């Protein structure tokens, strides 16, 4: 069920009304969050109920593993390495089977043998369950955070006691909600278990920050329906053969347009998820923090898809040794994390190249001593502006690897960019400029220090201006949406 | 109700602002004399054109085809002639446009089918277009006009800018003139058809055209001049169209043979400039239309 469909609007209204009715009727908290867990399953299985089998297996398996881990934590014993290895292997095994077997078959099976051709086809045909990358990461976070509940993640101790101490089904239900909470089930933000599980409990309608929730929704839907879906009508051309006949400026505009489109599409989804969760009284982490203001690739990854970067840092980079095992190992770890992060986006070599390219750039930045200095982030000096422009262009060029069907197409694009004449398609220029403008203005808003932004929005004039802007966005959502399309990150 | 109003109060004033803007928008789009035929994107232009088709009058002249036909805006035709509906779909071919006319409840009086473009349909593009047209927003469009694709504020602005540009252009100095070769193009052999796609297309299209003919629609084929004359693609499309015309005894007009065609101009070699499109529109109305029975 897509957030932009009528079915979803009906679903959301019914689920929300019943949820808050349960709160007002002072029914036990478990009724409220249990209702959310069950309706989230309905949301996930609405179009393809068979997908629930895999999700159900994941929840049940992780609940059982969690139960064993929680028992060890409650008894203050060390969690068995074998148990953790089995639990993680099954979770990663699921994602490997359903997401990467096709790619592995292409890479590892011999070219010519007829049996190999047959197998490659079968492996390629394994269907990709929507959202598997996201809920598997939730499951891994659950297992790791739970195993650390005795030492680091102490806020999970009450949950451990619940799971191990006779309320298994309550713990099971909470885990089910954590893994399949519908606002973030398909495309994040990726929540850590230690952040989400302690939030589960009864919520009253009075404690909901409605204005905040609806503003997240307005901004999210505006970025998706008005900006991303309209930009898509032009940027679709970038992956077609018509690029060879286009002028330099048109090609550049398409590249910038795609950068703004992917930001609007994904940031829009994340904001909608934040708004939906807020309407139920849950806080999800901010996933984007003005990423195109980054002055380095290192900084970019602290501002773009923040929940994924944090997940990769906490559960992969640190597990590989982070920067504690010498400089050589640090570079290798950086590269590996970005390479695997690239592959996480899709089982195709273009995503691996994209991740690897980001990994190499991070290594270079570390080598030449580029750091993210919090004070310089807030200074709009000429040097920083130039570095921002360079970073934006690097990131945009690397999106080519992300969207182009193959490397030959990337080469064709770059060749056309270098050799084609300078010309401009007025309609494309008009469209990209008009729809990219809100993204540019939004990024410019990020130039202000957070405390200034707060001060401006808290003042009566600023507050009035904010209300007008949200009103205009709502008006454009109604009157000026693009041709409806799926969210880009749904495919991951 | 009390809780609902309290909730609205908590949500904020943006809803009132959106409502005020919506009222202004509805008043603006109710003003007479506007014609929106071009959006800021190809896909939205297609949606606008297909959206208009079910509401076209019964005595309409429908121009169907690809983006080449799309340039022949209704405003270029005489206001005294029959109302013109343009179903020139960007990125689509003659088969797609024809399908949309077959599906329409109200049939036109005359159908001019452009035969410049490929006969093989791009199913993906056409599906996106038809999905958009069958979207609930389009269905409730007649009741809530501000939800229609042609009333999107950005497209209204683009269309206004574009119409200013169009108004400034005049027709070419040397008008097109009729020559008998226009209605007697040289016969072409059918291209090789190893996969049977062309035969399938001819059978399907013959059925669709026969259905329209039975419903009283007068049909004519038109090849609009482009700067790439006599290339293979034209020859193939010509041959297939000749077969279709023969099957149903339909008239066929190859405007490449019109006198004065060399004075026309194109923006990219294929799509007519405003002045050339105005001239072709005038020629279609004055010389081609009377010859379609």
Boltz contact constraints between the chains, C-beta under 6 A:
constraints:
  - contact:
      token1: [A, 6]
      token2: [B, 136]
      max_distance: 6.0
  - contact:
      token1: [A, 210]
      token2: [B, 10]
      max_distance: 6.0
  - contact:
      token1: [A, 210]
      token2: [B, 11]
      max_distance: 6.0
  - contact:
      token1: [A, 211]
      token2: [B, 10]
      max_distance: 6.0
  - contact:
      token1: [A, 211]
      token2: [B, 11]
      max_distance: 6.0
  - contact:
      token1: [A, 211]
      token2: [B, 12]
      max_distance: 6.0
  - contact:
      token1: [A, 214]
      token2: [B, 11]
      max_distance: 6.0
  - contact:
      token1: [A, 233]
      token2: [B, 41]
      max_distance: 6.0
  - contact:
      token1: [A, 233]
      token2: [B, 43]
      max_distance: 6.0
  - contact:
      token1: [A, 430]
      token2: [B, 40]
      max_distance: 6.0
  - contact:
      token1: [A, 430]
      token2: [B, 158]
      max_distance: 6.0
  - contact:
      token1: [A, 431]
      token2: [B, 40]
      max_distance: 6.0
  - contact:
      token1: [A, 431]
      token2: [B, 41]
      max_distance: 6.0
  - contact:
      token1: [A, 434]
      token2: [B, 154]
      max_distance: 6.0
  - contact:
      token1: [A, 467]
      token2: [B, 12]
      max_distance: 6.0
  - contact:
      token1: [A, 467]
      token2: [B, 13]
      max_distance: 6.0
  - contact:
      token1: [A, 467]
      token2: [B, 14]
      max_distance: 6.0
  - contact:
      token1: [A, 468]
      token2: [B, 17]
      max_distance: 6.0
  - contact:
      token1: [A, 470]
      token2: [B, 14]
      max_distance: 6.0
  - contact:
      token1: [A, 471]
      token2: [B, 14]
      max_distance: 6.0
  - contact:
      token1: [A, 471]
      token2: [B, 17]
      max_distance: 6.0
  - contact:
      token1: [A, 471]
      token2: [B, 18]
      max_distance: 6.0
  - contact:
      token1: [A, 474]
      token2: [B, 14]
      max_distance: 6.0
  - contact:
      token1: [A, 474]
      token2: [B, 18]
      max_distance: 6.0
  - contact:
      token1: [A, 475]
      token2: [B, 18]
      max_distance: 6.0
  - contact:
      token1: [A, 475]
      token2: [B, 21]
      max_distance: 6.0
  - contact:
      token1: [A, 475]
      token2: [B, 22]
      max_distance: 6.0
  - contact:
      token1: [A, 479]
      token2: [B, 146]
      max_distance: 6.0
  - contact:
      token1: [A, 479]
      token2: [B, 153]
      max_distance: 6.0
  - contact:
      token1: [A, 480]
      token2: [B, 152]
      max_distance: 6.0
  - contact:
      token1: [A, 480]
      token2: [B, 153]
      max_distance: 6.0
  - contact:
      token1: [A, 480]
      token2: [B, 154]
      max_distance: 6.0
  - contact:
      token1: [A, 483]
      token2: [B, 43]
      max_distance: 6.0
  - contact:
      token1: [A, 483]
      token2: [B, 132]
      max_distance: 6.0
